[in-house]
Amino acid sequence: MSDYPETDSRIPSVDIPDIMYDTFDYPAHRVVGSSADAFDRLGRSSLPEEDKAALGVFIERFSGVEFYRDDVVLLDHLEQRNAVKLPPWLREIRQVLSGLGPDVDVRFDDFDEWDSPRADNTDDDDGFIDLWYEDRFLGYLQGEDRDLLMTGARCYPILCATTGVNYLLAADLNDPENRHIVDLCDEDVMDNLYDGRPGTGSVYPAFESYASMLSHIVECRTADGTVIRARSL
């Protein structure tokens, strides 16, 4: 039985493997390449033209950094491990371009939507969103995390900024046709559920699409701490 009674009548709790004990070889199924490789893959894809345009901007801004994409085997594993069906649009775009290397943190200039409390969390010096986001596409950390995020907030994590609490950018699972990227804080969702309110009440639209999200990346930070600012800014 879930720790969040409000959600139990809708979707049953599911036990999933703790991420610490996941032995799947993730690096072997992440295809890494240059900006030329990314442009080539993008040009041959069947993504909507607006997505291609946004991804083209993103690639051009970070042309000196490695890019990566997921293969089908990895996406299938994530669905099985997390007991979730990823939206078709998310599977499609991740096979074209997932982002910068999975060990790279990113910052955004702003959000497309300004309903979220995080949209006001800006740096006084440059005006950009004052949060560094790391990869969280592995999914739910364990069963309780799935209860909170999938069952309670109806989302699948993509990126996460941790500052005592987890600020997540995620795919909305309520409607597989909804291509928006949503923003939430796990502590706010938890508070809602304990108070008997829907966890989705603390889920806010952030970006119009995955491609738009990538086009708003303004800085990246590599594993050795090097910060790279987007070109032309």
Backbone as CSV, one residue per row, in Angstrom:
resi,resn,N_x,N_y,N_z,CA_x,CA_y,CA_z,C_x,C_y,C_z
1,MET,0.844,-1.202,0.000,0.000,0.000,0.000,0.876,1.247,0.000
2,SER,0.514,2.199,-0.801,1.290,3.430,-0.893,1.212,4.231,0.396
3,ASP,2.256,5.066,0.636,2.233,5.998,1.761,1.331,7.190,1.491
4,TYR,0.799,7.297,0.270,-0.008,8.450,-0.114,-1.417,7.971,-0.426
5,PRO,-2.327,7.959,0.586,-3.650,7.352,0.422,-4.445,7.926,-0.738
6,GLU,-4.244,9.209,-1.056,-5.052,9.850,-2.109,-4.852,9.166,-3.453
7,THR,-3.701,8.533,-3.663,-3.407,7.978,-4.972,-3.789,6.509,-5.102
8,ASP,-4.064,5.810,-3.992,-4.190,4.357,-4.030,-5.357,3.878,-4.867
9,SER,-6.442,4.630,-4.950,-7.622,4.178,-5.666,-7.459,4.288,-7.177
10,ARG,-6.421,5.016,-7.627,-6.264,5.236,-9.055,-5.252,4.288,-9.678
11,ILE,-4.058,4.247,-9.119,-2.988,3.440,-9.691,-2.291,2.692,-8.567
12,PRO,-2.210,1.383,-8.629,-1.600,0.630,-7.547,-0.114,0.897,-7.434
13,SER,0.408,0.776,-6.218,1.837,0.887,-6.005,2.548,-0.272,-6.691
14,VAL,3.740,-0.002,-7.230,4.514,-1.016,-7.931,5.915,-1.053,-7.351
15,ASP,6.404,-2.237,-7.037,7.783,-2.372,-6.587,8.707,-2.386,-7.792
16,ILE,9.691,-1.497,-7.814,10.672,-1.471,-8.889,12.050,-1.611,-8.273
17,PRO,13.033,-2.067,-9.046,14.382,-2.244,-8.500,14.979,-0.923,-8.039
18,ASP,15.683,-0.946,-6.907,16.417,0.223,-6.454,17.461,0.563,-7.509
19,ILE,17.590,1.845,-7.846,18.507,2.258,-8.897,19.939,1.860,-8.579
20,MET,20.273,1.726,-7.295,21.624,1.347,-6.900,21.984,-0.060,-7.384
21,TYR,20.977,-0.901,-7.592,21.220,-2.293,-7.965,20.866,-2.582,-9.421
22,ASP,20.719,-1.538,-10.212,20.427,-1.695,-11.625,21.746,-1.970,-12.356
23,THR,21.898,-3.156,-12.916,23.160,-3.551,-13.554,23.161,-3.333,-15.067
24,PHE,22.127,-2.713,-15.611,22.067,-2.466,-17.046,23.229,-1.571,-17.482
25,ASP,23.832,-1.868,-18.623,24.973,-1.109,-19.135,24.467,0.114,-19.909
26,TYR,24.186,1.195,-19.190,23.637,2.393,-19.819,24.586,3.022,-20.840
27,PRO,25.874,3.195,-20.526,26.766,3.840,-21.506,26.806,3.129,-22.857
28,ALA,26.648,1.798,-22.858,26.706,1.053,-24.119,25.530,1.363,-25.035
29,HIS,24.479,1.951,-24.487,23.271,2.217,-25.283,22.978,3.709,-25.405
30,ARG,23.996,4.528,-25.098,23.932,5.962,-25.345,24.903,6.269,-26.475
31,VAL,24.377,6.726,-27.576,25.187,6.979,-28.765,25.716,8.405,-28.705
32,VAL,27.039,8.552,-28.579,27.685,9.853,-28.428,28.265,10.291,-29.766
33,GLY,28.146,11.589,-30.081,28.684,12.087,-31.337,28.913,13.587,-31.299
34,SER,29.438,14.087,-32.382,29.744,15.512,-32.530,28.508,16.296,-32.958
35,SER,28.675,17.599,-33.092,27.572,18.426,-33.584,27.215,18.037,-35.029
36,ALA,28.212,17.661,-35.809,27.930,17.217,-37.180,27.076,15.956,-37.176
37,ASP,27.401,15.025,-36.277,26.598,13.813,-36.152,25.166,14.151,-35.740
38,ALA,25.042,15.093,-34.783,23.716,15.482,-34.306,22.903,16.138,-35.412
39,PHE,23.538,17.027,-36.193,22.835,17.669,-37.307,22.408,16.643,-38.351
40,ASP,23.263,15.673,-38.617,22.939,14.642,-39.605,21.739,13.823,-39.162
41,ARG,21.764,13.393,-37.904,20.655,12.608,-37.366,19.366,13.434,-37.375
42,LEU,19.468,14.703,-37.008,18.303,15.583,-36.984,17.710,15.749,-38.387
43,GLY,18.569,15.951,-39.373,18.090,16.151,-40.732,17.374,14.944,-41.296
44,ARG,17.771,13.736,-40.863,17.159,12.516,-41.373,15.954,12.069,-40.549
45,SER,15.643,12.802,-39.490,14.540,12.419,-38.616,13.201,12.880,-39.174
46,SER,12.126,12.341,-38.590,10.771,12.755,-38.969,10.130,13.625,-37.899
47,LEU,10.955,14.292,-37.095,10.431,15.196,-36.075,9.697,16.370,-36.725
48,PRO,8.751,16.977,-35.993,8.088,18.177,-36.523,9.110,19.268,-36.837
49,GLU,8.796,20.085,-37.821,9.733,21.128,-38.258,10.067,22.098,-37.134
50,GLU,9.098,22.406,-36.268,9.389,23.328,-35.173,10.392,22.728,-34.195
51,ASP,10.328,21.410,-34.009,11.310,20.746,-33.156,12.677,20.757,-33.812
52,LYS,12.716,20.497,-35.118,13.994,20.518,-35.825,14.649,21.895,-35.718
53,ALA,13.846,22.946,-35.844,14.393,24.302,-35.763,14.968,24.576,-34.369
54,ALA,14.225,24.196,-33.324,14.685,24.428,-31.956,15.939,23.614,-31.654
55,LEU,15.969,22.358,-32.092,17.144,21.518,-31.855,18.341,22.028,-32.645
56,GLY,18.094,22.574,-33.833,19.186,23.160,-34.606,19.839,24.319,-33.874
57,VAL,19.033,25.160,-33.237,19.551,26.269,-32.433,20.410,25.733,-31.300
58,PHE,19.914,24.702,-30.621,20.633,24.101,-29.496,21.983,23.543,-29.939
59,ILE,22.003,22.781,-31.021,23.249,22.173,-31.497,24.257,23.257,-31.871
60,GLU,23.798,24.277,-32.573,24.691,25.354,-33.001,25.298,26.074,-31.799
61,ARG,24.517,26.263,-30.750,25.008,26.986,-29.574,26.122,26.234,-28.848
62,PHE,26.115,24.908,-28.931,27.108,24.102,-28.212,27.861,23.181,-29.178
63,SER,28.256,23.734,-30.311,28.828,22.913,-31.378,30.147,22.254,-30.992
64,GLY,30.811,22.744,-29.942,32.073,22.143,-29.532,31.935,21.080,-28.463
65,VAL,30.707,20.767,-28.067,30.461,19.808,-26.994,29.868,18.529,-27.587
66,GLU,30.118,17.390,-26.954,29.543,16.134,-27.442,28.056,16.060,-27.116
67,PHE,27.312,15.446,-28.032,25.882,15.218,-27.862,25.642,13.710,-27.759
68,TYR,24.472,13.358,-27.252,24.163,11.930,-27.206,22.680,11.703,-27.447
69,ARG,22.383,10.458,-27.811,21.000,10.013,-27.980,20.870,8.612,-27.406
70,ASP,19.639,8.214,-27.110,19.360,6.886,-26.556,18.999,5.921,-27.673
71,ASP,19.354,4.643,-27.512,18.874,3.663,-28.477,17.610,2.980,-27.958
72,VAL,16.988,2.186,-28.811,15.716,1.553,-28.474,15.852,0.610,-27.295
73,VAL,16.971,-0.092,-27.221,17.179,-1.054,-26.128,17.149,-0.342,-24.783
74,LEU,17.795,0.807,-24.699,17.810,1.568,-23.452,16.408,2.038,-23.083
75,LEU,15.671,2.575,-24.053,14.319,3.064,-23.772,13.397,1.930,-23.340
76,ASP,13.534,0.776,-23.975,12.731,-0.385,-23.572,13.070,-0.800,-22.141
77,HIS,14.357,-0.770,-21.815,14.774,-1.125,-20.454,14.183,-0.161,-19.432
78,LEU,14.199,1.127,-19.747,13.668,2.117,-18.809,12.172,1.907,-18.581
79,GLU,11.447,1.589,-19.627,10.017,1.317,-19.454,9.807,0.104,-18.563
80,GLN,10.585,-0.940,-18.769,10.428,-2.150,-17.964,10.856,-1.910,-16.525
81,ARG,11.994,-1.257,-16.336,12.499,-1.029,-14.995,11.566,-0.146,-14.168
82,ASN,11.014,0.891,-14.809,10.187,1.863,-14.095,8.704,1.530,-14.119
83,ALA,8.325,0.423,-14.791,6.918,0.027,-14.903,6.075,1.197,-15.404
84,VAL,6.491,1.754,-16.542,5.823,2.920,-17.093,5.905,2.861,-18.613
85,LYS,4.949,3.461,-19.273,4.981,3.588,-20.730,5.327,5.030,-21.053
86,LEU,6.484,5.230,-21.669,6.902,6.578,-22.028,6.060,7.092,-23.188
87,PRO,5.735,8.385,-23.217,4.988,8.939,-24.342,5.748,8.702,-25.649
88,PRO,5.044,8.375,-26.726,5.723,8.128,-28.015,6.603,9.289,-28.463
89,TRP,6.153,10.524,-28.242,6.959,11.674,-28.665,8.281,11.728,-27.916
90,LEU,8.294,11.297,-26.650,9.514,11.326,-25.862,10.499,10.264,-26.349
91,ARG,9.984,9.080,-26.637,10.840,8.034,-27.194,11.433,8.479,-28.535
92,GLU,10.613,9.122,-29.364,11.087,9.531,-30.688,12.211,10.549,-30.589
93,ILE,12.009,11.590,-29.793,13.013,12.651,-29.766,14.283,12.200,-29.062
94,ARG,14.181,11.327,-28.061,15.385,10.841,-27.378,16.232,9.964,-28.291
95,GLN,15.636,9.362,-29.316,16.417,8.579,-30.275,17.074,9.466,-31.334
96,VAL,16.655,10.715,-31.410,17.282,11.674,-32.315,18.340,12.479,-31.570
97,LEU,17.956,13.045,-30.426,18.875,13.855,-29.623,18.351,13.931,-28.191
98,SER,19.117,13.389,-27.262,18.741,13.453,-25.851,19.227,14.740,-25.213
99,GLY,20.431,15.175,-25.601,20.983,16.390,-25.035,22.490,16.361,-25.091
100,LEU,23.120,17.148,-24.208,24.556,17.080,-24.039,24.870,15.819,-23.235
101,GLY,26.143,15.481,-23.095,26.489,14.241,-22.412,25.736,14.052,-21.110
102,PRO,25.363,12.820,-20.757,24.552,12.577,-19.552,25.240,12.976,-18.254
103,ASP,26.560,13.201,-18.282,27.281,13.648,-17.084,27.452,15.159,-17.056
104,VAL,26.742,15.868,-17.942,26.838,17.319,-18.043,25.623,17.962,-17.388
105,ASP,25.855,18.933,-16.491,24.768,19.702,-15.884,24.455,20.911,-16.775
106,VAL,23.220,21.410,-16.693,22.818,22.518,-17.564,22.042,23.573,-16.782
107,ARG,22.091,24.801,-17.315,21.266,25.909,-16.825,20.434,26.438,-17.980
108,PHE,19.309,27.101,-17.632,18.399,27.652,-18.636,18.351,29.176,-18.536
109,ASP,18.119,29.820,-19.698,17.953,31.273,-19.657,16.617,31.650,-19.048
110,ASP,15.563,30.909,-19.423,14.247,31.088,-18.824,13.359,29.918,-19.226
111,PHE,12.101,29.931,-18.796,11.105,28.944,-19.184,10.179,29.555,-20.239
112,ASP,9.537,28.696,-21.008,8.495,29.182,-21.917,7.284,29.685,-21.145
113,GLU,6.972,28.987,-20.062,5.813,29.319,-19.232,6.294,29.890,-17.904
114,TRP,5.516,30.825,-17.353,5.954,31.512,-16.137,5.041,31.249,-14.945
115,ASP,4.241,30.168,-15.007,3.368,29.840,-13.882,4.133,29.214,-12.721
116,SER,5.255,28.609,-13.007,5.991,27.883,-11.981,6.754,28.818,-11.044
117,PRO,6.835,28.467,-9.756,7.660,29.259,-8.833,9.117,29.312,-9.254
118,ARG,9.631,28.283,-9.948,11.038,28.261,-10.362,11.329,29.289,-11.441
119,ALA,10.317,29.769,-12.147,10.548,30.761,-13.189,11.077,32.072,-12.609
120,ASP,10.789,32.325,-11.330,11.274,33.539,-10.672,12.604,33.334,-9.967
121,ASN,13.119,32.119,-9.988,14.363,31.792,-9.287,15.541,32.114,-10.209
122,THR,15.851,33.395,-10.337,16.859,33.844,-11.289,18.084,34.403,-10.584
123,ASP,19.208,34.326,-11.279,20.472,34.841,-10.783,20.500,36.363,-10.934
124,ASP,20.924,37.059,-9.888,20.930,38.522,-9.930,21.919,39.067,-10.943
125,ASP,22.978,38.317,-11.245,24.020,38.821,-12.139,23.657,38.683,-13.612
126,ASP,23.104,37.525,-14.003,22.850,37.311,-15.428,21.374,37.153,-15.777
127,GLY,20.498,37.014,-14.790,19.062,36.896,-15.048,18.612,35.527,-15.489
128,PHE,19.528,34.552,-15.571,19.169,33.198,-15.960,18.615,32.421,-14.769
129,ILE,17.963,31.288,-15.046,17.434,30.441,-13.975,18.602,29.982,-13.105
130,ASP,18.510,30.195,-11.809,19.627,29.964,-10.898,19.614,28.539,-10.342
131,LEU,19.515,27.569,-11.236,19.532,26.162,-10.848,20.346,25.384,-11.876
132,TRP,21.182,24.480,-11.403,21.900,23.564,-12.283,21.158,22.234,-12.290
133,TYR,20.776,21.777,-13.476,20.019,20.532,-13.621,20.933,19.414,-14.117
134,GLU,20.786,18.249,-13.512,21.525,17.065,-13.943,20.561,16.039,-14.527
135,ASP,21.121,15.064,-15.230,20.306,14.033,-15.869,19.562,13.212,-14.824
136,ARG,18.280,12.945,-15.077,17.485,12.097,-14.187,16.618,11.137,-15.010
137,PHE,17.036,10.885,-16.263,16.207,10.072,-17.141,16.248,8.588,-16.790
138,LEU,17.075,8.213,-15.823,17.025,6.834,-15.333,15.658,6.510,-14.757
139,GLY,14.945,7.536,-14.319,13.573,7.328,-13.854,13.429,7.398,-12.351
140,TYR,12.593,6.531,-11.815,12.283,6.535,-10.388,13.367,5.780,-9.627
141,LEU,13.796,6.346,-8.504,14.915,5.775,-7.768,14.565,4.438,-7.136
142,GLN,13.325,4.306,-6.667,12.814,3.049,-6.118,11.291,3.168,-6.052
143,GLY,10.637,2.167,-5.460,9.179,2.121,-5.477,8.514,3.339,-4.870
144,GLU,9.040,3.843,-3.747,8.418,4.994,-3.101,8.533,6.242,-3.976
145,ASP,9.653,6.365,-4.669,9.828,7.497,-5.571,8.823,7.414,-6.718
146,ARG,8.564,6.205,-7.207,7.562,6.030,-8.260,6.175,6.377,-7.743
147,ASP,5.849,5.963,-6.517,4.553,6.309,-5.933,4.360,7.827,-5.919
148,LEU,5.425,8.542,-5.550,5.331,9.991,-5.427,5.220,10.669,-6.795
149,LEU,6.117,10.319,-7.707,6.218,11.057,-8.968,5.283,10.542,-10.046
150,MET,5.192,9.221,-10.198,4.338,8.683,-11.258,2.888,8.623,-10.808
151,THR,2.671,8.002,-9.653,1.303,7.849,-9.172,0.738,9.164,-8.652
152,GLY,1.550,9.917,-7.910,1.057,11.154,-7.312,1.057,12.346,-8.245
153,ALA,2.176,12.537,-8.975,2.308,13.729,-9.826,2.081,13.426,-11.296
154,ARG,1.971,12.148,-11.670,1.721,11.715,-13.044,2.786,12.246,-14.011
155,CYS,4.059,12.021,-13.659,5.124,12.509,-14.505,6.298,11.537,-14.522
156,TYR,7.157,11.689,-15.533,8.379,10.899,-15.636,9.557,11.865,-15.652
157,PRO,10.521,11.703,-14.735,11.607,12.685,-14.608,12.560,12.676,-15.794
158,ILE,13.056,13.860,-16.130,14.039,14.033,-17.194,15.309,14.667,-16.644
159,LEU,15.155,15.803,-15.955,16.276,16.510,-15.340,15.924,16.835,-13.895
160,CYS,16.952,17.019,-13.063,16.708,17.308,-11.649,17.758,18.270,-11.122
161,ALA,17.310,19.289,-10.396,18.187,20.197,-9.665,17.955,19.956,-8.178
162,THR,19.011,19.649,-7.437,18.888,19.302,-6.026,19.512,20.393,-5.173
163,THR,18.686,20.992,-4.312,19.162,22.030,-3.375,18.526,21.792,-2.011
164,GLY,18.611,20.574,-1.509,17.895,20.193,-0.290,16.587,19.513,-0.628
165,VAL,15.924,19.978,-1.676,14.760,19.311,-2.257,15.076,19.071,-3.735
166,ASN,14.247,18.285,-4.395,14.464,17.984,-5.810,13.508,18.786,-6.674
167,TYR,14.078,19.633,-7.539,13.295,20.350,-8.540,13.431,19.577,-9.845
168,LEU,12.316,19.105,-10.359,12.327,18.209,-11.508,11.715,18.864,-12.741
169,LEU,12.315,18.589,-13.884,11.690,18.826,-15.177,11.313,17.460,-15.718
170,ALA,10.076,17.299,-16.150,9.547,15.959,-16.392,8.551,15.955,-17.538
171,ALA,8.279,14.748,-18.032,7.236,14.544,-19.032,5.913,14.286,-18.327
172,ASP,4.869,14.922,-18.796,3.531,14.748,-18.243,2.949,13.435,-18.767
173,LEU,2.579,12.531,-17.856,2.037,11.229,-18.250,0.518,11.196,-18.306
174,ASN,-0.142,12.273,-17.958,-1.604,12.285,-17.990,-2.149,12.145,-19.401
175,ASP,-1.507,12.788,-20.337,-1.972,12.794,-21.728,-0.783,12.533,-22.635
176,PRO,-0.711,11.372,-23.299,0.439,11.062,-24.154,0.608,12.013,-25.325
177,GLU,-0.422,12.801,-25.638,-0.322,13.782,-26.715,0.214,15.119,-26.230
178,ASN,0.274,15.300,-24.913,0.764,16.561,-24.355,2.287,16.548,-24.342
179,ARG,2.889,17.362,-25.180,4.334,17.361,-25.343,5.029,18.382,-24.442
180,HIS,4.287,19.022,-23.554,4.892,19.981,-22.637,5.850,19.286,-21.665
181,ILE,6.887,20.005,-21.277,7.754,19.595,-20.182,7.294,20.344,-18.947
182,VAL,7.060,19.612,-17.857,6.506,20.213,-16.649,7.578,20.370,-15.584
183,ASP,7.287,21.244,-14.634,8.208,21.588,-13.550,7.516,21.303,-12.223
184,LEU,8.246,20.688,-11.289,7.663,20.383,-9.983,8.760,20.241,-8.947
185,CYS,8.365,20.308,-7.703,9.236,20.057,-6.561,8.676,18.847,-5.819
186,ASP,9.517,17.840,-5.563,9.005,16.617,-4.944,8.416,16.867,-3.564
187,GLU,8.975,17.813,-2.821,8.470,18.107,-1.474,7.069,18.714,-1.539
188,ASP,6.805,19.565,-2.532,5.465,20.153,-2.686,4.436,19.080,-3.021
189,VAL,4.805,18.142,-3.911,3.898,17.040,-4.258,3.604,16.202,-3.019
190,MET,4.645,15.901,-2.241,4.475,15.101,-1.029,3.545,15.798,-0.035
191,ASP,3.731,17.107,0.142,2.870,17.861,1.066,1.417,17.805,0.612
192,ASN,1.188,17.962,-0.687,-0.173,17.893,-1.214,-0.822,16.554,-0.896
193,LEU,-0.089,15.481,-1.145,-0.656,14.147,-0.947,-0.942,13.868,0.525
194,TYR,-0.070,14.284,1.391,-0.305,14.079,2.820,-1.499,14.898,3.319
195,ASP,-1.766,16.017,2.670,-2.903,16.860,3.051,-4.186,16.458,2.340
196,GLY,-4.121,15.395,1.527,-5.307,14.918,0.835,-5.636,15.667,-0.435
197,ARG,-4.683,16.454,-0.932,-4.890,17.195,-2.181,-4.191,16.470,-3.325
198,PRO,-4.634,16.664,-4.549,-3.953,16.023,-5.684,-2.502,16.473,-5.794
199,GLY,-1.601,15.513,-6.016,-0.200,15.863,-6.209,0.019,16.698,-7.442
200,THR,-0.847,16.530,-8.444,-0.721,17.284,-9.690,-0.971,18.779,-9.513
201,GLY,-1.490,19.165,-8.338,-1.711,20.587,-8.078,-0.428,21.386,-7.982
202,SER,0.701,20.692,-7.801,1.993,21.364,-7.739,2.854,21.064,-8.962
203,VAL,2.208,20.707,-10.058,2.905,20.445,-11.320,2.575,21.577,-12.283
204,TYR,3.608,22.232,-12.828,3.414,23.427,-13.642,4.033,23.246,-15.033
205,PRO,3.406,23.782,-16.070,4.055,23.754,-17.393,5.300,24.627,-17.372
206,ALA,6.366,24.137,-18.005,7.619,24.891,-18.048,8.056,25.192,-19.479
207,PHE,8.070,24.165,-20.338,8.492,24.328,-21.724,7.432,23.756,-22.653
208,GLU,7.309,24.345,-23.827,6.311,23.902,-24.790,6.614,22.522,-25.346
209,SER,7.877,22.114,-25.322,8.277,20.821,-25.858,9.665,20.477,-25.351
210,TYR,10.069,19.241,-25.575,11.426,18.813,-25.222,12.451,19.606,-26.023
211,ALA,12.179,19.794,-27.308,13.100,20.547,-28.162,13.232,21.987,-27.688
212,SER,12.125,22.592,-27.294,12.182,23.952,-26.774,13.000,24.011,-25.500
213,MET,12.853,23.007,-24.634,13.649,22.951,-23.412,15.145,22.988,-23.732
214,LEU,15.593,22.165,-24.680,17.010,22.135,-25.030,17.461,23.477,-25.616
215,SER,16.590,24.132,-26.363,16.975,25.402,-26.981,17.127,26.514,-25.944
216,HIS,16.615,26.316,-24.738,16.742,27.306,-23.666,17.967,27.070,-22.795
217,ILE,18.753,26.030,-23.071,19.975,25.810,-22.296,20.977,26.906,-22.636
218,VAL,21.477,27.573,-21.604,22.368,28.700,-21.818,23.785,28.410,-21.339
219,GLU,23.940,27.453,-20.430,25.250,27.053,-19.944,25.253,25.561,-19.666
220,CYS,26.430,24.949,-19.819,26.594,23.568,-19.383,27.851,23.472,-18.529
221,ARG,27.870,22.494,-17.629,29.002,22.285,-16.726,29.439,20.835,-16.829
222,THR,30.671,20.616,-17.265,31.175,19.269,-17.457,31.588,18.647,-16.129
223,ALA,31.947,17.363,-16.171,32.250,16.617,-14.950,33.433,17.207,-14.191
224,ASP,34.367,17.867,-14.887,35.530,18.456,-14.200,35.265,19.866,-13.697
225,GLY,34.019,20.343,-13.817,33.647,21.651,-13.311,33.745,22.790,-14.311
226,THR,34.170,22.502,-15.531,34.273,23.543,-16.560,32.887,24.005,-16.998
227,VAL,32.670,25.315,-16.991,31.384,25.887,-17.415,31.537,26.444,-18.822
228,ILE,30.653,26.057,-19.720,30.675,26.486,-21.111,29.396,27.273,-21.395
229,ARG,29.557,28.491,-21.829,28.419,29.354,-22.180,28.039,29.134,-23.636
230,ALA,26.748,29.153,-23.916,26.258,28.968,-25.269,26.851,30.017,-26.209
231,ARG,27.158,29.621,-27.425,27.687,30.538,-28.409,26.652,31.592,-28.761
232,SER,27.108,32.769,-29.133,26.302,33.912,-29.590,25.597,34.623,-28.444
233,LEU,25.919,34.227,-27.195,25.294,34.915,-26.051,26.336,35.757,-25.320
